[in-house]
Each structure stands twice: as C-alpha cells, then as structure tokens.
Amino acid sequence: MAFARTRSVTLLGVDGVVVEVQADIEPGLAVFNLVGLPDKSVSESRDRVRAALVNSDEEWPPRRITVGLSPATVPKTGSGFDLAVACAIVAANGKLDPDRLADCIMLGEVGLDGRVRPVRGILPSVMAAASAGCRKVVVPESVAVEARLVPDVAVLGVRSLRHLFAVLRGLPVPEEPVETGGQGPDPDLLGPMVVSGPGVPGEPPPDLADVAGQARARRALEICAAGGHHLYLLGPPGAGKTMLAERLPGLLPPLQPTAALEVSAVHSVAGTLPPDRPLVTEPPFCAPHHSATMPSLVGGGNGLPRPGAVSLAHHGVLFLDESPEFSTRALDALRQPLEGGMVTVARSAGTLRFPARFLLVLAANPCPCGRFAGKGLDCTCSAVMRAKYLARLSGPLLDRIDVRVTVDPVSRAELLEPSGTGETTAVVAARVREARARAAHRFADTPWSVNAEVPGRELRSCWATDPDALAMAARDLERGRLTARGLDRVLRVAWTVADLRGHDRPTSDDVGTALELRTGVVRGAGTTLGTRQGRRPPVPDKPVDASQEVLAHLATLDLDRERREMAYARDGDDDSGDVM
C-alpha cells in the first residue's frame, strides 16, 4: 500500500476551510474513487487529473486509487482541488517526496494538457491557509499577485504540472509559453517568505464639482459620508440623482488594510477582482439594475451560492436607482444586511455568510410619470397613483433610511454656470475625514466608528444632547410628527452635523438640520441644508414644494406604522393576560 497527503482549501462563502487531500494506491482493478462529499466539479477532477498527468509525462498507476477529502462532513466545491489531487497521487506512486508536500497548500485547476489554470477565491483561500498556520502556498502563476496580498505567506506561482514537479524535485524549470501575465514564481518554495506589498489603486471617482446646483443634496451627501447614514433621493428624471450617487464613494475615506482585504476577498469569490488590481483600496460602488432578482441582490443562486450586490458593495456604496421598480421581495431582503452588516444564505448543505456593511442610496421619482416636482403642475398622476407608487418601498426599509432629500430640477442659471465652480470632491472629502476623526475619538474603546452604528440607548446615555437643543425634536415628538425610533435616528444625524461643524455636541441648529433631513420639512429654527451659517425659510414648518410634500407623507407613514405596532403589542399583552 502507498499513501500520501497534501492540503487544499474549500470555501464556505468567503470563509475557507483547510482540507486534507489523501491518496491511497493499492493492488487491484484500475479504479479511481474520489470520496469526501465532493460536488460535480470536484468529481470531474478524476478525468482532468488523469489526462493532465499523462500529458505531463508522469506515470499513471494501473491500480486501485482512492482519494479522500477530509473532513468528509464539509461540502467540497470548485475545481481548485485538482492540483492537490495530482500531487498526492504522484507522491503516493513513489515519484515525489511526500515530505515536500507536508506543509504546502495546493490551489488550482489543471487542464487536460497539464497547464495550471486560475480559480475563484484565491485570496480568501490563502487567508484561510494563513489563519490555519500554513505558510507555503502553491497557486496558478496568473493569480500569484493576488495570493501575495496575504502577509507572511510564501507563494509559488506555477504555470503547469511540469513546472511544479521540477521545483519540488529540485530540477531546472522547463521553458514553457506563458498564457497570462502575473508575477514570476518564487524559485525557492521552502525559502524565505514573500511578504505582500501594496495594491494598485483604482481610477479616481467622478468629481463633485461637476454637479450643477443641488446645494441641499450635496450637503446631504457630505453628511451621509461623514456619519455612515443611508440616503433617499427623491426627484424627477434628469435632476441629477444618479450623478450625485456616483460621487458619494469619492467622499468616503480610503479603505483600511483590513477592510481592503475583506472587500478584495469578496470580489475574488465573485470573480470580479481585476487581475492587474488584486487589492481594492477605494470604497466600491455597485449599482444593480432594477430587474435584479433577490439572489443577485443579496447573494445565493443554484449550486454554490455567490455573493450578491450587497456584498460586492461591502465598505462602499450600494445604489438602487428607480428603487420602487425593484421587486418588493428583493427590497425587503435588504433589511438584514442593513441592520447587521451580514448576509446569511441558508442551503440544505449548510449556511453561508457574506459580509455586507454598505452605505445604501435609494433613488426614486416622486410619481410614476416623474413630473410631480416643484409645483407639480405637469404631473398626470392622481394622488392614489402617487401613494401606491411610493408604497412599493416598505415601511421597515424606509425606517432604516436616516436622510431623505428632494432633488429639484436644476435651474437654467445653474446650468449655465461654468463647470467645476462648486466644491470639489477633495475639499468635501477633507471635511468628511475631519468629522470621522472626531467621531472616532469620541467612540474610542467602543465597537463603533461612525454615528450611524451607535444604538439609540447608548447615544442618549453616554453622549447625551443638550435638552435645550432637543426642544424642537421634543415638540415634534409631542405633536406626533416624530416617533421614538425616529428620534434616535435624528440624534445620530445631529451628531454627524455637529462633527462637520466642529461642535462638541449638537446645537439647536444641528438638531433642526437633522429633523429637516428626516422629515423633509424645513424648520424655522433650524439651519437649511444649502447654507453653512443658516437661513430662515420663508414659510416655516410647511412643505415647500410637491417633492417635499411626498417626503412629509413618508414621515406620516412611519408614524402610522409605529402606532400600529405599539397597538398590536398592547393588544397582544392584553390577550395573553386574559388567557392566563
């Protein structure tokens, strides 16, 4: 009996599990068995590996071959086990020193001609290997740059089985044509470790100075970027909602090293990681089409679940244009990642988790025809049609949106202004960094980093706001304009506004601005979004146009929903008391 073992990695979501690949060769009929809960692509490796070894001038043992993948209870998916299976069989056949494979992780698919081809999820697989204590990894040469992003791991990039076996046997590497680019292989697999270097940054995002007018919406973008608040843009077609959303990632700070690896790992699993930029250093921007299904939005699919748009936007921006046109089922599925920053996909074979902490931007027209803006004189929709259209966004989803802003049509004077006269992305991003630094200092030794993450109870107890500044919010609470849950969200936004203005704690103007962002109603004692110092509106405490009337209607829906929930809870308590 001849026996040898190698190791590889299987992915469960973006988490990797180290798998031991065991090969046993015994006398008997020439049969090749593969056991250990493999899927279809893993089972097909039997034919690929046999053809690849024969075409690489390696002897195929005409005996009974059994390859086991351990632990057998974990599902094995993908074609990345081919390289490990081939090495284990050659070592068990006595043609390779098993000790050379003892502490190596093998990742890669083999072609019928013996070439080693790339597979998805190289980065999270190498990260899992490093977490398990493995310090030597063999990968396809075309993705060696991606593998070397993980620190303290020696990476060997190989082009073919001939190349790999020559290195393991200490022979000269054969000359072979190279199909794809990538870093050259490490000539000494057992030598010093290769520590990864910085990634190549992506292209710069669009500049905020290109946006004509829209002072209120620009200010709302700045507040959302500084505090991590979700945003709802409401306005007619062509007003600039998409243009504004596309410039939001440029206001966010660059990704920290840990976050950059997380984002890159998700894109590696999805197969969307550019080969020339294996490390994502800027916040991603994902804008799925309104016809997207629920699996494509939150993750899933047949067979091996893949990360969805919410995970591809991890630590970045998820933009849903024409949000009422999305299916209600897909939109309601956003509630879990919005609340917990994680997506759980349940399957019969197991449960997978994908990270999904993103900044959500919803954009919508005020009505089906899109012309209910300004005075709304050109709108052909009835009030019932408008209410039904906006009701496609469920109450629980809207309740998680802190900032709601109307985007009015740009005036002719604003369009004729020279391009780039407004503040640039760099100027606004500098203020965002300062505000985030203030919040980070305030939340030192806590699990939170931005205001949007702080629970309402902690915000009221540990960072209490001046009662005089809350007078306006208290009046709205007493009049029924604001719910208790809405008050917590107003406080979070007020703290962000205070951070941007350099205040130690929110003032009356800061709370007034937060109330305006929450309800769409301009406050007489607050500071308008279009100015830095404040300007009183001509008609206080009333919606100023049709679009703001829609926002005020949405706030009323929030209030009615919470009242129904409270009544239901109260009635439920009474019923339970009667039963007992």
C-alpha positions in Angstrom: 0.0 0.0 0.0 1.2 3.5 -0.9 -0.1 6.6 0.8 0.5 10.4 0.6 -1.3 13.5 1.6 -1.5 17.2 0.5 -3.7 20.0 1.6 -6.1 22.4 -0.2 -8.9 24.8 0.8 -12.7 24.8 0.2 -14.7 28.0 0.5 -17.9 28.4 2.5 -19.0 31.9 1.5 -15.8 33.9 2.0 -14.6 31.7 4.8 -12.1 29.0 3.9 -11.7 25.6 5.5 -8.4 23.7 5.1 -9.0 20.3 3.5 -6.6 17.3 3.7 -6.3 15.5 0.4 -5.3 11.9 1.0 -4.3 9.5 -1.8 -4.1 5.7 -1.4 -2.9 3.3 -4.1 -3.5 -0.4 -3.6 -3.2 -3.5 -5.8 -6.4 -4.3 -7.7 -8.6 -3.2 -10.6 -7.7 0.1 -12.1 -10.3 2.2 -10.5 -10.2 5.9 -9.4 -12.6 6.7 -6.5 -13.0 10.2 -5.0 -14.8 10.5 -1.7 -15.4 13.2 0.9 -18.6 15.0 -0.1 -17.4 16.4 -3.4 -19.7 18.3 -5.8 -19.9 17.7 -9.5 -16.9 19.9 -10.4 -14.7 18.2 -7.8 -15.8 14.7 -9.0 -14.9 15.6 -12.6 -11.3 16.2 -11.4 -10.7 12.4 -11.8 -10.7 12.7 -15.6 -8.9 16.0 -15.6 -6.1 14.9 -13.3 -5.5 11.6 -15.2 -5.3 13.3 -18.6 -3.1 16.1 -17.2 -0.6 13.7 -15.6 -0.3 11.5 -18.7 0.2 14.6 -20.9 2.9 15.8 -18.4 4.9 12.6 -18.9 4.0 11.3 -15.5 3.2 7.6 -14.8 -0.4 6.8 -14.1 -0.5 3.8 -11.7 -2.7 1.0 -13.2 -4.0 0.1 -9.7 -6.9 0.9 -7.4 -6.7 4.7 -6.5 -8.7 6.2 -3.7 -8.6 9.9 -3.0 -10.3 11.2 0.2 -11.1 14.8 1.1 -11.1 15.3 4.8 -13.1 16.5 6.8 -15.8 14.4 5.0 -18.7 16.4 6.5 -17.8 19.7 4.8 -19.0 20.1 1.3 -16.2 20.5 -1.3 -16.9 22.8 -4.2 -15.0 24.1 -7.2 -12.1 22.8 -9.3 -9.4 24.2 -7.1 -8.6 20.7 -5.7 -7.1 19.5 -9.0 -3.5 20.5 -8.1 -3.6 18.9 -4.7 -5.1 15.6 -6.0 -2.5 15.4 -8.8 0.4 15.9 -6.3 -1.0 13.4 -3.8 -1.3 10.7 -6.5 2.2 11.3 -7.8 3.6 11.2 -4.3 1.7 8.0 -3.4 3.1 6.4 -6.5 6.6 7.0 -5.2 7.6 9.6 -7.8 7.7 12.5 -5.4 9.0 13.0 -1.9 5.9 13.3 0.4 7.8 15.4 2.8 8.0 18.2 0.2 4.2 18.4 0.3 3.7 18.1 4.0 3.3 21.8 4.8 2.1 23.2 1.5 -1.4 24.3 0.4 -2.2 23.5 -3.3 -4.8 25.6 -5.1 -5.5 25.5 -8.8 -7.3 23.7 -11.6 -5.4 21.6 -14.2 -6.2 21.4 -17.9 -6.0 18.3 -19.9 -2.6 19.4 -21.2 -1.2 19.8 -17.7 -1.4 23.6 -17.5 -2.5 25.1 -14.2 -5.4 27.4 -14.5 -6.7 30.1 -12.1 -9.8 29.6 -9.9 -12.0 31.9 -8.0 -11.4 32.8 -4.4 -7.6 32.6 -4.3 -7.3 35.5 -1.8 -9.8 34.2 0.8 -8.3 30.7 0.4 -4.8 31.9 1.1 -6.1 33.9 4.1 -7.7 30.8 5.5 -4.5 28.9 5.0 -2.6 31.6 6.9 -5.1 31.5 9.7 -4.7 27.7 10.0 -0.9 28.2 10.3 0.1 27.3 6.8 3.0 29.4 5.5 3.6 27.9 2.0 1.1 28.1 -0.9 1.2 26.9 -4.5 -1.2 28.8 -6.8 -1.5 29.4 -10.6 1.1 31.9 -11.7 -1.6 34.2 -13.2 -3.1 34.9 -9.7 0.2 34.8 -7.7 -0.1 38.6 -7.2 -3.5 38.2 -5.6 -2.1 35.4 -3.3 0.8 37.6 -2.2 -1.5 40.1 -0.7 -1.7 37.9 2.4 1.3 38.8 4.6 3.8 36.2 5.9 3.0 33.5 3.3 5.5 32.1 0.8 3.8 31.9 -2.6 4.9 29.8 -5.5 3.2 30.6 -8.8 3.3 27.7 -11.3 2.3 27.5 -15.0 2.0 23.7 -15.3 2.4 20.4 -13.6 5.8 20.0 -15.3 6.8 23.4 -13.7 5.6 22.3 -10.2 7.2 18.9 -10.3 10.5 20.3 -11.4 10.6 22.7 -8.5 9.6 20.0 -6.0 12.3 17.7 -7.4 14.9 20.4 -7.4 15.3 20.2 -11.2 15.6 23.1 -13.7 12.3 24.7 -14.6 11.3 23.8 -18.2 10.8 26.6 -20.7 7.1 27.0 -21.4 5.0 29.6 -23.1 3.1 31.9 -20.7 -0.7 32.3 -21.4 -1.4 35.1 -19.0 0.6 37.7 -17.1 1.3 37.9 -13.4 4.3 37.8 -11.0 7.0 35.3 -11.6 7.2 32.3 -9.4 9.2 32.1 -6.2 12.2 29.9 -7.2 12.6 28.5 -3.7 9.3 27.2 -2.3 11.0 26.3 1.0 12.9 29.6 1.2 12.1 32.9 2.8 8.5 34.0 2.9 7.3 36.6 0.4 5.5 39.4 2.2 2.8 41.2 0.1 3.1 44.8 -0.9 0.5 47.5 -1.6 -2.1 47.1 -4.3 -2.6 49.3 -7.3 -5.2 51.9 -6.7 -8.2 52.2 -9.0 -9.2 55.1 -11.2 -10.3 58.3 -9.4 -14.0 58.7 -8.9 -16.1 61.4 -10.6 -15.7 64.9 -9.1 -18.4 66.5 -7.1 -17.6 69.9 -8.8 -19.3 68.6 -12.0 -22.7 68.7 -10.3 -24.6 71.9 -11.2 -26.5 73.4 -8.3 -28.1 71.0 -5.9 -26.6 72.6 -2.8 -29.1 70.7 -0.5 -28.3 67.3 -2.0 -24.6 68.0 -2.0 -24.7 68.8 1.7 -26.8 65.7 2.4 -24.1 63.6 0.6 -21.4 65.1 2.9 -23.5 64.3 6.0 -24.1 60.7 4.9 -20.4 60.1 4.1 -19.3 61.6 7.4 -21.8 59.6 9.6 -22.4 56.4 7.5 -26.1 57.2 7.1 -28.3 55.7 4.4 -29.7 58.2 1.9 -33.0 58.5 0.0 -33.0 60.8 -3.1 -36.4 61.8 -4.4 -36.8 63.9 -7.6 -37.8 63.9 -11.2 -35.9 62.3 -14.0 -32.8 64.2 -15.1 -32.4 66.2 -11.8 -29.1 64.6 -11.0 -29.8 61.8 -8.6 -27.6 59.2 -10.3 -24.8 61.8 -10.8 -24.9 62.6 -7.1 -24.8 59.0 -6.0 -21.9 58.2 -8.3 -19.8 60.8 -6.5 -20.5 59.5 -3.0 -17.7 56.9 -2.9 -15.2 59.7 -3.6 -16.2 61.4 -0.3 -15.5 58.2 1.7 -12.0 57.7 3.1 -9.8 55.0 1.6 -10.2 51.5 2.9 -8.0 50.5 5.8 -5.8 47.4 5.2 -8.1 45.0 7.0 -11.2 46.4 5.2 -9.3 46.3 1.8 -8.6 42.6 2.3 -12.2 41.9 3.2 -13.5 43.7 0.1 -10.9 42.1 -2.2 -11.8 38.6 -0.8 -15.5 39.1 -1.6 -14.7 40.2 -5.2 -12.2 37.3 -5.5 -15.0 34.8 -4.7 -17.4 36.6 -7.1 -14.8 36.5 -9.9 -14.9 40.3 -10.3 -11.4 41.1 -9.0 -9.3 42.7 -11.7 -6.1 40.7 -12.3 -4.0 43.9 -12.5 -5.5 45.4 -9.3 -5.9 42.5 -6.8 -6.3 44.8 -3.8 -9.3 47.0 -3.7 -8.2 50.2 -1.9 -11.1 52.5 -2.6 -14.8 52.1 -1.5 -16.6 50.1 -4.1 -19.7 51.3 -5.9 -22.4 48.9 -7.0 -25.5 49.8 -9.0 -27.6 46.8 -9.9 -30.4 47.1 -12.5 -34.0 47.4 -11.2 -34.8 44.0 -12.7 -32.3 42.3 -10.4 -33.6 39.2 -8.6 -33.3 38.7 -4.8 -30.3 36.2 -5.1 -28.4 38.6 -7.4 -29.0 41.4 -4.9 -28.3 39.7 -1.5 -26.5 36.5 -2.7 -27.4 32.9 -3.4 -28.1 31.1 -6.7 -28.1 27.5 -7.7 -25.3 25.2 -6.5 -22.5 27.2 -4.8 -24.0 30.5 -3.5 -22.3 33.6 -4.8 -22.1 37.0 -3.1 -24.7 39.4 -4.3 -24.6 43.2 -4.9 -24.9 44.0 -1.2 -21.6 42.1 -0.6 -19.9 43.5 -3.6 -20.7 46.9 -2.1 -19.1 45.9 1.2 -17.4 49.0 2.8 -18.7 51.0 -0.1 -21.9 52.3 -1.7 -24.9 50.4 -3.0 -27.0 52.5 -5.3 -30.6 51.4 -6.2 -31.8 53.7 -9.0 -35.5 53.6 -9.7 -35.9 51.8 -6.3 -39.7 51.5 -6.5 -39.2 49.4 -9.7 -37.3 46.7 -7.7 -39.3 43.7 -6.6 -40.7 44.1 -3.1 -39.2 40.7 -2.2 -35.7 41.9 -3.2 -36.0 45.2 -1.4 -37.3 43.6 1.8 -34.3 41.3 1.8 -32.1 44.3 2.4 -33.3 44.6 6.0 -31.0 42.0 7.4 -27.7 43.4 6.0 -28.8 47.0 6.7 -29.3 46.0 10.4 -26.4 43.5 10.9 -23.9 44.1 8.1 -24.0 40.5 7.2 -26.0 38.3 4.8 -26.9 34.7 5.7 -27.7 32.3 2.9 -29.3 29.1 4.1 -29.0 25.9 1.9 -29.6 22.2 2.6 -25.9 21.6 2.6 -25.2 24.4 5.1 -25.4 28.0 5.9 -23.1 30.6 4.3 -22.4 34.1 5.5 -21.2 37.1 3.3 -20.2 40.5 4.7 -22.4 43.3 3.6 -21.8 46.6 5.5 -22.5 49.2 3.0 -24.0 52.7 2.6 -27.4 52.4 0.8 -28.6 55.1 -1.6 -32.2 54.8 -2.8 -33.3 57.0 -5.7 -36.9 57.4 -6.8 -39.2 59.5 -8.9 -42.0 61.3 -6.9 -44.6 59.6 -9.1 -44.9 57.1 -12.0 -44.7 59.9 -14.6 -41.9 61.5 -12.7 -43.1 65.1 -13.1 -44.5 65.7 -9.6 -41.8 68.2 -8.8 -41.8 71.9 -8.0 -45.5 72.9 -8.1 -46.4 69.6 -9.7 -48.5 71.3 -12.4 -47.3 68.9 -15.2 -48.0 65.7 -13.3 -50.6 63.4 -14.8 -50.8 61.0 -11.9 -53.5 61.0 -9.3 -52.9 61.2 -5.6 -53.8 57.5 -5.3 -51.3 56.6 -8.1 -48.5 58.5 -6.3 -49.2 56.9 -3.0 -49.3 53.5 -4.5 -46.1 54.0 -6.4 -44.1 55.1 -3.3 -45.8 52.4 -1.2 -43.7 49.9 -3.1 -40.9 50.9 -0.6 -42.0 49.1 2.6 -42.1 50.8 5.9 -39.4 48.7 7.5 -37.0 49.5 4.7 -37.7 53.3 4.8 -37.4 53.2 8.6 -33.7 52.4 8.2 -33.1 55.4 6.0 -31.8 58.4 8.1 -31.6 61.1 5.4 -34.3 61.9 2.9 -33.7 64.7 0.4 -35.5 66.1 -2.6 -33.5 66.7 -5.7 -35.3 69.5 -7.6 -34.7 70.2 -11.3 -31.7 72.4 -12.0 -32.5 76.0 -13.0 -31.2 77.5 -16.2 -28.9 79.9 -14.4 -27.3 77.0 -12.6 -26.8 75.0 -15.8 -25.2 78.0 -17.5 -22.6 78.4 -14.7 -19.0 77.4 -15.7 -18.3 73.7 -15.0 -16.4 73.0 -11.8 -17.4 76.2 -9.9 -18.7 74.2 -6.9 -16.6 72.5 -4.2 -14.5 69.6 -5.4 -14.6 66.1 -4.1 -11.2 66.6 -2.4 -12.4 69.7 -0.5 -15.6 67.9 0.8 -13.7 64.7 1.5 -11.3 66.6 3.7 -14.2 67.8 5.9 -15.6 64.2 6.0 -12.2 62.9 7.2 -12.2 65.5 10.0 -15.7 64.7 11.0 -15.0 61.0 11.1 -11.8 61.6 13.1 -14.0 63.5 15.7 -16.4 60.6 15.9 -13.6 58.0 16.1 -12.1 59.9 19.0 -15.4 60.1 20.8 -16.1 56.3 20.2 -12.6 55.2 21.3 -12.7 51.9 23.2 -16.1 51.1 21.7 -17.1 48.8 18.8 -18.4 51.8 16.8 -16.6 54.1 14.5 -19.4 56.3 12.9 -22.5 57.8 14.3 -24.9 55.6 12.3 -23.7 52.5 14.1 -24.3 53.7 17.7 -27.5 52.3 19.3 -30.0 54.9 20.4 -29.9 53.9 24.1 -26.1 54.3 24.2 -26.4 57.6 22.3 -28.8 59.0 24.9 -27.0 57.7 28.0 -23.3 58.1 27.1 -23.4 61.1 24.8 -26.5 63.0 25.9 -27.5 66.0 23.9 -28.3 69.4 25.5 -32.0 69.5 26.5 -32.4 73.0 25.0 -31.1 71.7 21.7 -33.7 68.9 21.8 -36.6 71.3 22.4 -37.6 71.3 18.7 -37.5 67.5 18.5 -39.4 67.2 21.7 -42.2 69.4 20.3 -42.4 67.2 17.2 -42.5 64.1 19.4 -45.4 65.6 21.4 -47.3 66.7 18.3 -46.9 63.2 16.8 -44.6 64.3 13.9 -41.8 62.1 15.2 -41.7 58.6 16.7 -39.4 57.4 19.4 -37.5 55.4 16.9 -37.3 58.4 14.6 -35.9 60.4 17.4 -32.9 58.1 17.8 -32.1 58.5 14.1 -32.4 62.3 14.3 -29.9 62.2 17.2 -27.4 60.2 15.1 -27.7 62.7 12.2 -27.5 65.6 14.6 -24.2 64.3 16.0 -22.8 64.0 12.4 -23.9 67.6 11.6 -22.2 68.7 14.8 -19.0 66.9 13.9 -18.9 68.6 10.5 -19.4 72.0 12.1 -16.8 71.4 14.8 -19.3 71.4 17.7 -18.6 69.5 20.9 -22.3 68.4 21.0 -25.3 69.1 18.8 -26.9 72.6 18.9 -30.4 73.7 18.1 -29.3 74.3 14.5 -27.8 70.9 14.3 -31.0 69.2 15.5 -33.1 71.4 13.2 -31.0 70.2 10.2 -31.3 66.6 11.3 -35.1 67.0 11.6 -35.3 68.5 8.1 -33.3 65.6 6.7 -35.6 63.1 8.5 -39.0 64.6 7.6 -38.3 66.7 4.5 -39.9 69.7 6.3 -37.9 73.0 6.6 -37.7 74.1 10.3 -38.0 77.7 11.3 -35.3 77.4 14.0 -33.0 75.1 12.1 -30.3 75.6 9.6 -31.1 75.0 5.9 -29.0 72.4 4.1 -28.0 74.8 1.4 -26.0 77.1 3.7 -23.3 76.8 6.2 -24.5 79.6 8.6 -28.2 79.2 8.3 -31.1 81.0 6.6 -34.7 81.0 7.7 -37.1 79.7 5.2 -40.0 81.9 4.0 -42.7 79.5 5.3 -41.6 77.6 8.4 -42.9 74.1 9.3 -44.6 73.5 5.9 -43.5 71.5 2.9 -42.1 74.0 0.4 -42.9 72.0 -2.8 -44.5 68.9 -4.2 -41.5 66.7 -3.7 -41.1 67.7 0.0 -44.8 67.0 0.4 -44.1 63.4 -0.6 -41.3 63.3 2.0 -43.7 64.6 4.6 -46.1 61.9 3.6 -43.4 59.3 4.0 -42.8 60.5 7.5 -46.5 60.2 8.3 -46.4 56.6 7.1 -43.6 56.0 9.5 -45.6 57.4 12.4 -48.7 55.4 11.5 -46.7 52.2 11.2 -45.2 52.6 14.6 -48.6 53.4 16.2 -50.0 50.2 14.7 -47.0 48.2 16.0 -47.5 49.7 19.5 -51.2 49.0 19.4 -50.6 45.4 18.3 -48.1 44.8 21.1 -50.5 46.3 23.6 -53.4 44.2 22.4 -51.2 41.1 22.4 -50.3 41.7 26.0 -53.9 42.1 27.0 -54.9 38.9 25.2 -52.1 37.0 26.9 -53.3 38.3 30.3 -56.8 37.1 29.6 -55.6 33.6 28.7 -53.6 33.3 31.8 
